[in-house]
Amino acid sequence: MGWELECLDTQAPTFQQIDSLADRICQRARQYAWRWPFVIYGHYGVAVPPERKHDPISFDWGGFMGRLYVRARAMDIPGL
């Protein structure tokens, strides 16, 4: 399953985009009975051939994972 956050290479995704992505992942986790921790890859980890795609330069993975964790706790995702 994959999601895209649209922004220019020189821009960071907005907090609204990051929150929306975290919400979407948690909704799918409930739908498909996923457990925490989730396995999440960026474009760089799955693009074929390598280097075909990249994540925005200023994507804050730590901030995203923190927001995802908070939402997963609020939605009682198993494993937490």
NUMARZA-507667 format. One record per atom (N, C-alpha, C): residue number from 1; residue in three letters; chain; y, x, z. Coordinates in nm, 2 decimals. Each point is the difference from the previous one (the first is absolute). Example, Ala and Ser with C-alpha at 12.3 -4.5 7.8 and 13.67 -1.06 7.14 Angstrom:
<rs>
- seq,type,mol,v,u,w
- 1,ALA,A,-0.57,1.32,0.78
- 1,ALA,A,0.12,-0.09,0.00
- 1,ALA,A,0.12,0.09,0.00
- 2,SER,A,0.11,-0.04,-0.07
- 2,SER,A,0.11,0.09,0.00
- 2,SER,A,0.11,-0.08,0.08
</rs>
This chain:
<rs>
- seq,type,mol,v,u,w
- 1,MET,A,-0.11,0.09,0.00
- 1,MET,A,0.11,-0.09,0.00
- 1,MET,A,0.12,0.09,0.00
- 2,GLY,A,0.10,-0.03,-0.07
- 2,GLY,A,0.12,0.08,-0.01
- 2,GLY,A,0.13,-0.08,0.00
- 3,TRP,A,0.10,0.06,0.05
- 3,TRP,A,0.13,-0.06,0.00
- 3,TRP,A,0.11,0.10,-0.04
- 4,GLU,A,0.10,-0.04,-0.06
- 4,GLU,A,0.11,0.08,-0.05
- 4,GLU,A,0.13,-0.04,0.07
- 5,LEU,A,0.08,0.10,0.04
- 5,LEU,A,0.13,-0.02,0.05
- 5,LEU,A,0.10,0.05,-0.11
- 6,GLU,A,0.08,-0.08,-0.05
- 6,GLU,A,0.08,0.04,-0.11
- 6,GLU,A,0.13,0.06,0.05
- 7,CYS,A,0.03,0.12,-0.04
- 7,CYS,A,0.13,0.07,0.02
- 7,CYS,A,0.00,0.12,-0.09
- 8,LEU,A,0.12,0.05,-0.02
- 8,LEU,A,0.02,0.12,-0.08
- 8,LEU,A,-0.06,0.12,0.07
- 9,ASP,A,-0.04,0.10,-0.07
- 9,ASP,A,-0.05,0.12,0.06
- 9,ASP,A,0.09,0.07,0.10
- 10,THR,A,0.13,-0.03,-0.02
- 10,THR,A,0.10,0.06,0.09
- 10,THR,A,0.03,-0.09,0.12
- 11,GLN,A,-0.06,-0.11,0.01
- 11,GLN,A,0.03,-0.10,0.10
- 11,GLN,A,-0.12,-0.01,0.10
- 12,ALA,A,0.03,-0.04,0.12
- 12,ALA,A,-0.11,-0.04,0.09
- 12,ALA,A,-0.02,-0.15,0.00
- 13,PRO,A,-0.13,-0.04,0.02
- 13,PRO,A,-0.02,-0.15,0.01
- 13,PRO,A,0.08,-0.05,0.12
- 14,THR,A,0.04,-0.13,-0.01
- 14,THR,A,0.08,-0.06,0.10
- 14,THR,A,-0.09,-0.03,0.12
- 15,PHE,A,0.06,-0.03,0.12
- 15,PHE,A,-0.08,-0.04,0.11
- 15,PHE,A,-0.07,-0.13,-0.03
- 16,GLN,A,0.07,-0.09,-0.07
- 16,GLN,A,-0.06,-0.13,-0.04
- 16,GLN,A,-0.13,0.02,-0.08
- 17,GLN,A,0.01,0.09,-0.10
- 17,GLN,A,-0.12,0.03,-0.08
- 17,GLN,A,-0.12,0.06,0.08
- 18,ILE,A,0.04,0.09,0.09
- 18,ILE,A,-0.11,0.06,0.09
- 18,ILE,A,-0.06,-0.11,0.09
- 19,ASP,A,0.09,-0.08,0.06
- 19,ASP,A,-0.05,-0.11,0.09
- 19,ASP,A,-0.09,-0.10,-0.08
- 20,SER,A,0.04,-0.03,-0.12
- 20,SER,A,-0.07,-0.09,-0.08
- 20,SER,A,-0.14,0.06,-0.04
- 21,LEU,A,0.00,0.12,-0.03
- 21,LEU,A,-0.13,0.07,-0.03
- 21,LEU,A,-0.09,0.00,0.13
- 22,ALA,A,0.05,0.03,0.11
- 22,ALA,A,-0.08,0.00,0.13
- 22,ALA,A,-0.05,-0.14,0.02
- 23,ASP,A,0.08,-0.10,-0.02
- 23,ASP,A,-0.04,-0.14,0.02
- 23,ASP,A,-0.11,-0.04,-0.10
- 24,ARG,A,0.01,0.04,-0.12
- 24,ARG,A,-0.10,-0.03,-0.11
- 24,ARG,A,-0.13,0.07,0.04
- 25,ILE,A,0.00,0.12,0.04
- 25,ILE,A,-0.12,0.07,0.04
- 25,ILE,A,-0.07,-0.07,0.11
- 26,CYS,A,0.07,-0.04,0.10
- 26,CYS,A,-0.05,-0.06,0.12
- 26,CYS,A,-0.06,-0.14,-0.04
- 27,GLN,A,0.07,-0.07,-0.09
- 27,GLN,A,-0.06,-0.13,-0.04
- 27,GLN,A,-0.13,0.02,-0.07
- 28,ARG,A,-0.01,0.10,-0.09
- 28,ARG,A,-0.13,0.03,-0.06
- 28,ARG,A,-0.10,0.05,0.10
- 29,ALA,A,0.04,0.07,0.10
- 29,ALA,A,-0.10,0.04,0.10
- 29,ALA,A,-0.06,-0.12,0.07
- 30,ARG,A,0.08,-0.10,0.03
- 30,ARG,A,-0.06,-0.12,0.06
- 30,ARG,A,-0.09,-0.07,-0.10
- 31,GLN,A,0.05,-0.01,-0.12
- 31,GLN,A,-0.08,-0.07,-0.11
- 31,GLN,A,-0.14,0.06,-0.02
- 32,TYR,A,0.00,0.14,-0.01
- 32,TYR,A,-0.12,0.07,-0.03
- 32,TYR,A,-0.07,0.06,0.12
- 33,ALA,A,0.04,-0.03,0.12
- 33,ALA,A,-0.06,0.05,0.12
- 33,ALA,A,0.00,0.15,0.01
- 34,TRP,A,0.11,0.06,-0.04
- 34,TRP,A,0.02,0.15,0.01
- 34,TRP,A,0.02,0.03,0.15
- 35,ARG,A,-0.04,0.12,0.04
- 35,ARG,A,0.03,0.05,0.13
- 35,ARG,A,0.10,0.12,0.00
- 36,TRP,A,0.07,0.01,0.11
- 36,TRP,A,0.09,0.12,0.02
- 36,TRP,A,-0.09,0.11,0.04
- 37,PRO,A,0.03,0.12,-0.05
- 37,PRO,A,0.11,0.05,-0.09
- 37,PRO,A,-0.03,-0.03,-0.14
- 38,PHE,A,0.10,-0.04,-0.08
- 38,PHE,A,-0.01,-0.02,-0.14
- 38,PHE,A,0.00,0.13,-0.07
- 39,VAL,A,-0.07,0.01,-0.11
- 39,VAL,A,0.01,0.12,-0.09
- 39,VAL,A,0.10,-0.03,-0.11
- 40,ILE,A,0.11,0.07,0.00
- 40,ILE,A,0.11,-0.02,-0.10
- 40,ILE,A,0.03,0.13,-0.07
- 41,TYR,A,0.00,-0.01,-0.13
- 41,TYR,A,0.04,0.11,-0.09
- 41,TYR,A,0.13,-0.03,-0.07
- 42,GLY,A,0.07,0.11,-0.02
- 42,GLY,A,0.12,-0.01,-0.09
- 42,GLY,A,-0.04,0.02,-0.14
- 43,HIS,A,0.09,-0.01,-0.09
- 43,HIS,A,-0.03,0.02,-0.15
- 43,HIS,A,-0.06,0.13,-0.02
- 44,TYR,A,0.06,0.10,0.07
- 44,TYR,A,-0.05,0.14,-0.02
- 44,TYR,A,-0.15,0.02,0.03
- 45,GLY,A,-0.05,-0.09,0.08
- 45,GLY,A,-0.14,0.01,0.04
- 45,GLY,A,-0.10,-0.07,-0.09
- 46,VAL,A,0.05,-0.09,-0.09
- 46,VAL,A,-0.09,-0.08,-0.08
- 46,VAL,A,0.03,0.01,-0.15
- 47,ALA,A,0.11,0.05,-0.04
- 47,ALA,A,0.04,0.00,-0.14
- 47,ALA,A,-0.09,0.09,-0.08
- 48,VAL,A,-0.04,-0.05,-0.12
- 48,VAL,A,-0.09,0.08,-0.09
- 48,VAL,A,0.07,0.00,-0.13
- 49,PRO,A,0.03,0.11,-0.06
- 49,PRO,A,-0.03,0.13,0.05
- 49,PRO,A,0.10,0.04,0.11
- 50,PRO,A,-0.04,0.10,0.09
- 50,PRO,A,0.09,0.04,0.11
- 50,PRO,A,0.14,0.03,-0.05
- 51,GLU,A,0.10,-0.03,0.08
- 51,GLU,A,0.14,0.02,-0.03
- 51,GLU,A,0.05,-0.10,-0.09
- 52,ARG,A,-0.08,-0.10,-0.05
- 52,ARG,A,0.06,-0.11,-0.09
- 52,ARG,A,0.10,-0.08,0.07
- 53,LYS,A,-0.02,-0.03,0.13
- 53,LYS,A,0.09,-0.08,0.08
- 53,LYS,A,0.03,0.07,0.13
- 54,HIS,A,0.11,-0.03,0.06
- 54,HIS,A,0.04,0.06,0.13
- 54,HIS,A,0.07,-0.11,0.08
- 55,ASP,A,0.01,0.03,0.13
- 55,ASP,A,0.07,-0.09,0.09
- 55,ASP,A,0.14,0.03,0.00
- 56,PRO,A,0.09,-0.09,0.03
- 56,PRO,A,0.14,0.03,0.01
- 56,PRO,A,0.02,0.12,0.09
- 57,ILE,A,0.09,0.09,-0.04
- 57,ILE,A,0.03,0.12,0.08
- 57,ILE,A,0.03,-0.03,0.15
- 58,SER,A,0.07,-0.10,0.02
- 58,SER,A,0.04,-0.02,0.14
- 58,SER,A,-0.08,-0.11,0.07
- 59,PHE,A,-0.12,-0.03,-0.05
- 59,PHE,A,-0.09,-0.10,0.07
- 59,PHE,A,-0.04,0.05,0.14
- 60,ASP,A,0.03,-0.07,0.10
- 60,ASP,A,-0.02,0.04,0.14
- 60,ASP,A,-0.14,-0.06,0.04
- 61,TRP,A,-0.11,0.08,-0.02
- 61,TRP,A,-0.13,-0.04,0.03
- 61,TRP,A,-0.02,-0.03,0.15
- 62,GLY,A,0.06,0.09,0.09
- 62,GLY,A,-0.01,-0.02,0.14
- 62,GLY,A,0.07,-0.14,0.04
- 63,GLY,A,0.11,-0.02,-0.05
- 63,GLY,A,0.07,-0.13,0.03
- 63,GLY,A,-0.08,-0.12,-0.05
- 64,PHE,A,-0.05,0.01,-0.12
- 64,PHE,A,-0.08,-0.10,-0.05
- 64,PHE,A,-0.12,-0.03,0.08
- 65,MET,A,-0.08,0.10,0.04
- 65,MET,A,-0.12,-0.02,0.08
- 65,MET,A,0.04,-0.06,0.14
- 66,GLY,A,0.11,0.04,0.06
- 66,GLY,A,0.05,-0.06,0.12
- 66,GLY,A,0.02,-0.15,-0.02
- 67,ARG,A,0.07,-0.04,-0.10
- 67,ARG,A,0.03,-0.14,-0.03
- 67,ARG,A,-0.13,-0.07,-0.03
- 68,LEU,A,-0.10,0.06,-0.06
- 68,LEU,A,-0.13,-0.06,-0.03
- 68,LEU,A,-0.07,-0.02,0.13
- 69,TYR,A,0.00,0.10,0.09
- 69,TYR,A,-0.07,-0.01,0.13
- 69,TYR,A,0.06,-0.12,0.08
- 70,VAL,A,0.13,-0.01,0.01
- 70,VAL,A,0.06,-0.11,0.07
- 70,VAL,A,-0.04,-0.13,-0.05
- 71,ARG,A,0.00,-0.02,-0.13
- 71,ARG,A,-0.04,-0.13,-0.06
- 71,ARG,A,-0.15,-0.02,0.02
- 72,ALA,A,-0.09,0.10,-0.01
- 72,ALA,A,-0.14,-0.02,0.02
- 72,ALA,A,-0.03,-0.04,0.15
- 73,ARG,A,0.07,0.06,0.09
- 73,ARG,A,-0.01,-0.05,0.14
- 73,ARG,A,0.04,-0.14,0.02
- 74,ALA,A,0.11,-0.04,-0.06
- 74,ALA,A,0.05,-0.13,0.01
- 74,ALA,A,-0.10,-0.11,-0.06
- 75,MET,A,-0.07,0.05,-0.10
- 75,MET,A,-0.09,-0.10,-0.07
- 75,MET,A,-0.14,0.02,0.05
- 76,ASP,A,-0.02,0.07,0.11
- 76,ASP,A,-0.13,0.02,0.07
- 76,ASP,A,-0.11,0.05,-0.10
- 77,ILE,A,0.04,0.10,-0.08
- 77,ILE,A,-0.10,0.06,-0.09
- 77,ILE,A,-0.11,0.08,0.08
- 78,PRO,A,-0.12,-0.03,-0.02
- 78,PRO,A,-0.11,0.07,0.07
- 78,PRO,A,0.01,0.15,0.00
- 79,GLY,A,-0.04,0.07,0.10
- 79,GLY,A,0.00,0.14,0.01
- 79,GLY,A,0.12,0.06,0.08
- 80,LEU,A,0.09,-0.08,0.03
- 80,LEU,A,0.12,0.04,0.08
- 80,LEU,A,-0.02,-0.03,0.15
</rs>
